[in-house]
């Protein structure tokens, strides 16, 4: 028969010295398991004389209850100690941002290009202004040298909300609005959404985004326009990009020019290896915008004496933001920018 008093003393010392849950589990098996001395003592009570069974059984059960209680208390102590240690070592600064941050998506391709274009022109000394999408016919057409009988109105003259109110067909109305608010010099770009009666195809949609530019000052020439657009093109498409001006026609500029950039994909050669370049269609040049010197008739519509067409002149341009996005990101069809297809959008992720 085991010496229960000695067994209890030995077990209490071992449990008190245990430093981990694994050690406590080993001690539980050693002192309370099926093959432990205490368990064997309880099973051997039947072999004792009748007068010894009661005292020995009582003592054995007391030792068992004592050891079980001791193991539970020591387990609780170790758990509490471990928690305190983790709270100390794993201190969390709740003022720090989450790590990793929760994904918040990214700007659409058109918004990315719009902001990039704005940044370039701001760096060139222009200010960014915006105008109303619902516009008066006067500012959208008449004040821009498009009188009611002018044939240039026909391709755009639609989407009227009232007799003299329409969805603007370009961001150019802000030319006259800005000049009415401020005397020269004036250097602005006007990004925004515009509407036209175009049938959707690979290069046309009835709603798109445009960026208008206007500079009014003394002694401005077509060379200043060319230099401004060359600086823009080289920051947008690459430092080796060239620009080419071709004669064109727009009612509110005179002279008017179409502006091409050298193809940044084939280097202006028109070919990639032995194949025709798919971006410039073998031409070596890509048309990106229309521009010209502000027609003196437009200055006549500006209320205020600061715009004396004998003293000041300027230049203006307008380009489609989607057109630039298609070129930069090599998107083959304009409609893909509006399909919300994640297979396309996720390829061009960027931060806001």
Secondary structure, DSSP 8 states (H G I E B T S, - for coil): ---HHHHHHHHHHHHHH--SHHHHHHHHHHHHSTTSHHHHHHHTGGGS-HHHHHHHHHHHHHHHHHHHHHHHHHHHHHHHHHHHHHHHHT---TTS--SS--------HHHHHHHHHHHHHHHTT-EEE---SEEEHHHHTGGGT--TT-GGGTTT---EEETTEEE-SSTTHHHHHHHHHS-S-EEEEEEEEEE-----SSS--SEEEEEEEEEEETT--HHHHHHHHHHHHHHHH-TT--EEEEEEEETTEEEEEEEEEE-TTTTTSSEETTEE-TTTTTSSEEEEEEEEEE-HHHHHTSSSTT--TTT-EEEEEEEEHHHHHHHHHT-S-GGGGGS--HHHHGGG----
